[in-house]
């Protein structure tokens, strides 16, 4: 084998080694990206749940409190005006 052929063979070996290293790095990067995407999905779902809870609790505050959601309307919680008027007569 002449010197030129040995250099070419050495170069191909280096290129092959670099190619294999890049393939390993790509696989590692893809696995990490998949983990991050799973974390992102979990975080997004958690934030949606929290936003829903905030909306529901905000609705309870604006609608007069939790009594309405227990099947009791605000008018059932307070005596009617006719009962109050009858008691004072």
MDAnalysis code that builds the backbone (N, CA, C; Angstrom):
import MDAnalysis as mda
import numpy as np

u = mda.Universe.empty(267, n_residues=89, atom_resindex=np.repeat(np.arange(89), 3), trajectory=True)
u.add_TopologyAttr("name", ["N", "CA", "C"] * 89)
u.add_TopologyAttr("resid", np.arange(1, 90))
u.add_TopologyAttr("resname", ["UNK", "UNK", "UNK", "UNK", "UNK", "UNK", "UNK", "UNK", "UNK", "UNK", "UNK", "UNK", "UNK", "UNK", "UNK", "UNK", "UNK", "UNK", "UNK", "UNK", "UNK", "UNK", "UNK", "UNK", "UNK", "UNK", "UNK", "UNK", "UNK", "UNK", "UNK", "UNK", "UNK", "UNK", "UNK", "UNK", "UNK", "UNK", "UNK", "UNK", "UNK", "UNK", "UNK", "UNK", "UNK", "UNK", "UNK", "UNK", "UNK", "UNK", "UNK", "UNK", "UNK", "UNK", "UNK", "UNK", "UNK", "UNK", "UNK", "UNK", "UNK", "UNK", "UNK", "UNK", "UNK", "UNK", "UNK", "UNK", "UNK", "UNK", "UNK", "UNK", "UNK", "UNK", "UNK", "UNK", "UNK", "UNK", "UNK", "UNK", "UNK", "UNK", "UNK", "UNK", "UNK", "UNK", "UNK", "UNK", "UNK"])
u.atoms.positions = np.array([
    [0.854, -1.177, 0.000],
    [0.000, 0.000, 0.000],
    [0.899, 1.239, 0.000],
    [0.566, 2.178, -0.817],
    [1.392, 3.378, -0.864],
    [0.913, 4.406, 0.158],
    [1.671, 5.437, 0.333],
    [1.413, 6.463, 1.338],
    [0.082, 7.170, 1.084],
    [-0.229, 7.435, -0.164],
    [-1.468, 8.112, -0.536],
    [-2.685, 7.256, -0.150],
    [-2.643, 5.977, -0.383],
    [-3.741, 5.068, -0.041],
    [-3.910, 4.975, 1.468],
    [-2.826, 4.999, 2.201],
    [-2.898, 4.949, 3.666],
    [-3.545, 6.215, 4.212],
    [-3.210, 7.362, 3.648],
    [-3.818, 8.625, 4.068],
    [-5.321, 8.613, 3.803],
    [-5.691, 8.117, 2.629],
    [-7.100, 8.053, 2.265],
    [-7.854, 7.119, 3.209],
    [-7.249, 5.991, 3.523],
    [-7.879, 5.027, 4.430],
    [-8.030, 5.632, 5.830],
    [-6.988, 6.349, 6.271],
    [-7.050, 7.014, 7.582],
    [-8.132, 8.079, 7.618],
    [-8.265, 8.819, 6.540],
    [-9.277, 9.857, 6.430],
    [-10.676, 9.248, 6.479],
    [-10.882, 8.145, 5.762],
    [-12.187, 7.473, 5.766],
    [-12.514, 6.970, 7.164],
    [-11.519, 6.471, 7.864],
    [-11.732, 5.995, 9.238],
    [-12.148, 7.124, 10.168],
    [-11.501, 8.272, 10.011],
    [-11.853, 9.436, 10.834],
    [-13.264, 9.916, 10.509],
    [-13.580, 9.943, 9.232],
    [-14.925, 10.373, 8.818],
    [-15.972, 9.401, 9.360],
    [-15.690, 8.101, 9.275],
    [-16.622, 7.088, 9.781],
    [-16.814, 7.244, 11.284],
    [-15.728, 7.477, 12.018],
    [-15.810, 7.655, 13.469],
    [-16.626, 8.901, 13.799],
    [-16.398, 9.986, 13.064],
    [-17.143, 11.218, 13.297],
    [-18.623, 11.019, 12.971],
    [-18.903, 10.283, 11.905],
    [-20.276, 9.992, 11.521],
    [-20.994, 9.214, 12.620],
    [-20.335, 8.212, 13.164],
    [-20.936, 7.413, 14.239],
    [-21.183, 8.272, 15.484],
    [-20.243, 9.144, 15.805],
    [-20.401, 10.034, 16.955],
    [-21.591, 10.974, 16.759],
    [-21.738, 11.509, 15.564],
    [-22.863, 12.403, 15.268],
    [-24.199, 11.665, 15.348],
    [-24.219, 10.430, 14.889],
    [-25.450, 9.640, 14.969],
    [-25.850, 9.418, 16.428],
    [-24.858, 9.130, 17.283],
    [-25.133, 8.940, 18.717],
    [-25.660, 10.229, 19.335],
    [-25.036, 11.352, 18.981],
    [-25.495, 12.648, 19.502],
    [-26.916, 12.954, 19.039],
    [-27.224, 12.604, 17.799],
    [-28.573, 12.824, 17.275],
    [-29.592, 11.995, 18.047],
    [-29.279, 10.740, 18.307],
    [-30.188, 9.881, 19.078],
    [-30.399, 10.433, 20.482],
    [-29.314, 10.882, 21.097],
    [-29.413, 11.466, 22.438],
    [-30.284, 12.721, 22.404],
    [-30.061, 13.565, 21.412],
    [-30.856, 14.787, 21.281],
    [-32.327, 14.500, 21.056],
    [-32.621, 13.487, 20.236],
    [-34.019, 13.128, 19.990],
    [-34.690, 12.615, 21.255],
    [-33.960, 11.818, 22.050],
    [-34.519, 11.309, 23.304],
    [-34.780, 12.455, 24.281],
    [-33.849, 13.398, 24.367],
    [-34.040, 14.548, 25.249],
    [-35.206, 15.418, 24.789],
    [-35.319, 15.610, 23.479],
    [-36.426, 16.389, 22.940],
    [-37.762, 15.732, 23.264],
    [-37.816, 14.428, 23.170],
    [-39.047, 13.708, 23.495],
    [-39.405, 13.910, 24.970],
    [-38.412, 13.873, 25.848],
    [-38.669, 14.116, 27.276],
    [-39.218, 15.522, 27.492],
    [-38.598, 16.491, 26.845],
    [-39.024, 17.886, 27.003],
    [-40.442, 18.064, 26.468],
    [-40.752, 17.441, 25.346],
    [-42.100, 17.553, 24.792],
    [-43.135, 16.915, 25.714],
    [-42.769, 15.795, 26.358],
    [-43.683, 15.168, 27.311],
    [-43.889, 16.082, 28.520],
    [-42.815, 16.711, 29.000],
    [-42.933, 17.647, 30.117],
    [-43.783, 18.849, 29.725],
    [-43.607, 19.315, 28.495],
    [-44.382, 20.452, 28.015],
    [-45.865, 20.106, 27.962],
    [-46.173, 18.931, 27.463],
    [-47.565, 18.492, 27.390],
    [-48.166, 18.400, 28.794],
    [-47.423, 17.805, 29.728],
    [-47.905, 17.679, 31.105],
    [-48.127, 19.061, 31.717],
    [-47.170, 19.959, 31.526],
    [-47.296, 21.302, 32.073],
    [-48.474, 22.046, 31.452],
    [-48.662, 21.896, 30.148],
    [-49.782, 22.552, 29.467],
    [-51.115, 22.046, 30.009],
    [-51.234, 20.727, 30.189],
    [-52.470, 20.159, 30.737],
    [-52.704, 20.630, 32.166],
    [-51.643, 20.733, 32.942],
    [-51.765, 21.221, 34.311],
    [-52.236, 22.667, 34.325],
    [-51.673, 23.479, 33.453],
    [-52.085, 24.881, 33.390],
    [-53.542, 25.019, 32.944],
    [-53.975, 24.179, 32.017],
    [-55.381, 24.212, 31.599],
    [-56.301, 23.853, 32.756],
    [-55.900, 22.852, 33.544],
    [-56.704, 22.459, 34.709],
    [-56.778, 23.598, 35.710],
    [-55.640, 24.246, 35.965],
    [-55.608, 25.366, 36.909],
    [-56.463, 26.517, 36.393],
    [-56.373, 26.819, 35.104],
    [-57.204, 27.879, 34.529],
    [-58.682, 27.544, 34.681],
    [-59.045, 26.282, 34.491],
    [-60.432, 25.869, 34.679],
    [-60.873, 26.044, 36.114],
    [-59.998, 25.684, 37.048],
    [-60.313, 25.862, 38.470],
    [-60.485, 27.339, 38.813],
    [-59.601, 28.170, 38.269],
    [-59.698, 29.614, 38.505],
    [-61.022, 30.141, 37.959],
    [-61.381, 29.696, 36.769],
    [-62.644, 30.139, 36.160],
    [-63.839, 29.703, 37.015],
    [-63.804, 28.444, 37.468],
    [-64.921, 27.937, 38.277],
    [-65.033, 28.688, 39.600],
    [-63.906, 28.902, 40.264],
    [-63.942, 29.610, 41.543],
    [-64.324, 31.072, 41.353],
    [-63.853, 31.673, 40.281],
    [-64.249, 33.053, 39.987],
    [-65.743, 33.146, 39.727],
    [-66.286, 32.135, 39.063],
    [-67.719, 32.095, 38.817],
    [-68.512, 31.975, 40.106],
    [-67.993, 31.205, 41.049],
    [-68.667, 31.080, 42.341],
    [-68.716, 32.423, 43.059],
    [-67.634, 33.178, 42.977],
    [-67.607, 34.485, 43.636],
    [-68.585, 35.453, 42.998],
    [-68.680, 35.469, 41.691],
    [-69.551, 36.428, 41.010],
    [-71.015, 36.017, 41.060],
    [-71.298, 34.737, 41.288],
    [-72.684, 34.273, 41.313],
    [-73.273, 34.271, 42.709],
    [-72.529, 34.674, 43.696],
    [-73.101, 34.769, 45.030],
    [-72.618, 33.705, 45.975],
    [-71.639, 32.959, 45.630],
    [-71.063, 32.017, 46.567],
    [-71.471, 30.582, 46.326],
    [-70.942, 29.694, 47.136],
    [-71.158, 28.263, 46.937],
    [-72.573, 27.797, 47.251],
    [-73.372, 28.570, 47.956],
    [-74.721, 28.139, 48.298],
    [-75.559, 27.884, 47.052],
    [-75.379, 28.690, 46.023],
    [-76.119, 28.497, 44.782],
    [-75.801, 27.152, 44.154],
    [-74.593, 26.687, 44.322],
    [-74.171, 25.452, 43.693],
    [-74.513, 24.234, 44.536],
    [-75.106, 24.440, 45.706],
    [-75.581, 23.326, 46.522],
    [-77.078, 23.128, 46.346],
    [-77.656, 23.770, 45.358],
    [-79.079, 23.641, 45.103],
    [-79.909, 24.639, 45.880],
    [-79.268, 25.567, 46.589],
    [-79.983, 26.570, 47.378],
    [-79.763, 27.917, 46.715],
    [-80.824, 28.546, 46.306],
    [-80.678, 29.857, 45.685],
    [-80.585, 30.906, 46.787],
    [-80.065, 32.089, 46.493],
    [-79.971, 33.138, 47.506],
    [-81.325, 33.518, 48.091],
    [-82.413, 33.389, 47.320],
    [-83.734, 33.733, 47.854],
    [-84.193, 32.712, 48.885],
    [-83.739, 31.479, 48.787],
    [-84.105, 30.462, 49.769],
    [-83.323, 30.643, 51.062],
    [-82.204, 31.323, 51.009],
    [-81.377, 31.510, 52.195],
    [-81.932, 32.609, 53.094],
    [-82.632, 33.585, 52.513],
    [-83.143, 34.705, 53.283],
    [-84.665, 34.623, 53.350],
    [-85.247, 35.059, 54.436],
    [-86.721, 35.057, 54.500],
    [-87.277, 36.008, 53.452],
    [-88.420, 35.650, 52.903],
    [-89.026, 36.502, 51.886],
    [-89.546, 37.767, 52.517],
    [-89.781, 38.789, 51.710],
    [-90.251, 40.082, 52.226],
    [-91.665, 39.970, 52.764],
    [-92.471, 39.071, 52.234],
    [-93.854, 38.939, 52.740],
    [-93.837, 38.337, 54.126],
    [-92.936, 37.398, 54.396],
    [-92.859, 36.835, 55.732],
    [-92.390, 37.894, 56.714],
    [-91.465, 38.703, 56.350],
    [-90.951, 39.757, 57.209],
    [-92.039, 40.789, 57.480],
    [-92.806, 41.153, 56.425],
    [-93.873, 42.105, 56.589],
    [-94.972, 41.562, 57.472],
    [-95.309, 40.280, 57.316],
    [-96.353, 39.678, 58.136],
    [-95.951, 39.638, 59.589],
    [-94.677, 39.395, 59.871],
    [-94.201, 39.323, 61.244],
    [-94.247, 40.688, 61.915],
    [-94.109, 41.741, 61.157],
    [-94.095, 43.093, 61.767],
    [-95.493, 43.657, 61.903],
    [-96.526, 43.070, 61.304],
    [-97.890, 43.599, 61.361],
    [-98.592, 43.207, 62.616],
])
